[in-house]
Amino acid sequence: MAPARSSVRPPAPAKLKILATADRLFYTEGIHTVGVDRIIAQARVTKATFYKHFRSKDLLIVAYVRGRHEQVSDWLDSLDEELGEPRAVLRALVDAIGVEATREGFRGCPFINAAAQFVDPSHPVHQAVTEHREWYSRRIEELLRAIGHPSPGDAADDLLLARDGALAGGHVGDPIAANAALHRTAERIFAEAR
């Protein structure tokens, strides 16, 4: 008996090129400053091809935010598989945030940057960012619950705020100080767990 074929087709190569180009330009230069024509030119696709895959720039931006979400989700899943222990996963997460905040070319959190450019809570881009942040907060809360934190929801809020501060500080302030403050906050939170 032949194996069943998947009914889900992989994305078209042109769509992937458009997304990769948009991801790079949106992150390094800002979403509002990059126009569709520039993305089309740098992705080396036709206007018709662009609009076949994305009916509007807003739909491309939502796809960009969701693509960034998938990267974070896949990375956290791989940490779970690799480390297997929630405390180790949390420490690796905090370390990775610190590395990100201090890396060359860091331009801030792509989710916060997107939300800052789309302030209307009903806008699809803002909603995609909100969905990511709610997922991220729940994921951290689950990890904190698993290590026995007495108030995992509050601790997740504290850790998320420390993460946001470290990423903002890494972009517009002193990245070394921001990383150190993030780690101090995380260690206090972890010490509250049994």
N, C-alpha and C positions, 0 to 999 in steps of 0.2 A: 504494500500500500504506500503510495507517495505521500510525503509530508504535506500538510496543509500550507497553502500560500497565504502570506499576510496580505490583508486587504488594504493596509496602510502603505501608501507609496512614499518614498523619501522625497523631501523637498527638491524642486528643480534646481539645477546648478545656478541658474541666473538668480533665483530667489535667494539662495545662500550668498551669492556675491553681493547682492543688494544689502542684505542684512549685515554682512561682515563690514561692508563699507560704511553703512549707517552707524554701526556700533562704534567703529573707530572715530568717525568724524563727530558724532553726537557727544562722545565722551571727551574727546580732546578739545573740541571747539565750542561746544554748547549746542543744544537742540535747535533753538530759535535762530542761531546764526548760520546754520547749514541748510541750504535750499535743496529742493528735489533735483533741480538741474545739475547741481554739483555732485550729488550722489549718483545720478545717472551717468555722468561723465566719468567719475572715478571708478564706478563699478563696471564701466564699459558695456552697458546695456542700452537698448533703445528705450525711448519714452513709452512706446507701446508695451514693451516687456515690463517696465516698471509698473505701469498702471494695470497690467494683467495680474500682477501679484499683490499690489497694494493700491487700492482705489484712491487713497489719500495719504498725505504725509502723516496725519494723525494715526492712521492704522499702522504705518511703519514704525512710528514712535512707540505705540503699544506693543508691537512685536519686539522692538528693541528692549523695552522694560521686561517683558516676559522672557526674552532670551537671557537677559542678565539674571532673572529669577531662577531659570533652569540651571544656569551655571552654579549658582549658590546652592541650590537644592541637590544637584548631583554631587557637588563637592562635599556637602555635609553627609550625604548618604555614603560616600566613599570613606569618609572619616569614621563613621559608625562601623562600617565593615572592617576597616583596617585596625582600628583601636579597640572597638568592642566595649569599652568601659566609659560610661557617661562623663566621669570627671576628666578623663584623658581627652575626650572629645571637646569638652568645654575649654580646657587649657589650650588645646591645639587651635580652637576657634579664636580665642583671645590672642594667641601668638600670631595667627595669620592676619588678624585685624591690625595688630601693631606693625607687622611687616608691610602690609598694604599702605598704611598711613605714612610710612617713612620711605617708600620706594620712589626712585627717580621717575618723574613724569606723572606722579599722582595728581589727579585733578578733583579729588573729593569723591564722596559717595555718589554713584550714578543714580541711585534711587532718590536721594535727597535733592540732587541737582535737577532731576526731572520734575519732582514735585514742586520745586521752587519756580520752575518755568510754567507750570500748569496749576495755578492756585485754586481754581474752581473745583470744589470737591466732587461735582457731578461730571467733570470731564473724564473721558475714558483713560487718559494717561494718568491722571491723579488717582483714579480708582485702581488702576493696575499697580501703582506704587503702594497704595493702601493695602491691597490684597497681599503683596509681598511682605510688607512690614508686619501684618497680622500673622501671616504664616511664620515668619522669622521669630516673632515674639513667642508664639505657641511652641515652636521647636525648642527654643531656649528654655522655656518654662518646663517642658517635658524632661529635658536633661537635668535641670535643677531639681525637679521632683524625684528623679531617679537617683540622685546623690543624697537625697534626704533633707533637702532644704526645707525649713519650717514654713516659709512663705514663698513658694516658687514663683507665683505670679508677680508679687512685688519685686522679688529679686530679678526676675526677667526684665521688668521695666527698668530697674536700676542698671542692669548690664547693657540693655539696649541704649539707654541714655548715655552711658559711658562710651559705648561704641560710637554713637553719633558724635559725641564730643571729641573723641580721639581722631575720627576721620575729618571733622571740620578743623581741628587743631593741626592735623597733619597737612592740611591743604593751605590754610591761611595763617597758621601760627608756627609754633616750634614743634616739629614732628617728634623729636626725642622726648620732650616733656609730655606731649599728648600720649605717647606710647607708655611712658612710665605711669602716668595717672590712670590710664586704662588698666594696667596690670595691678596697681594698688587697689583699685575698686574691685576688680575681679577676685583678688585674693581675700579681701574682706568678705565678699559674698560667699566664696567657697568655704571660708572658715566658719560661716554660720551653719553650714550643713553638718549633720552628725557624722 
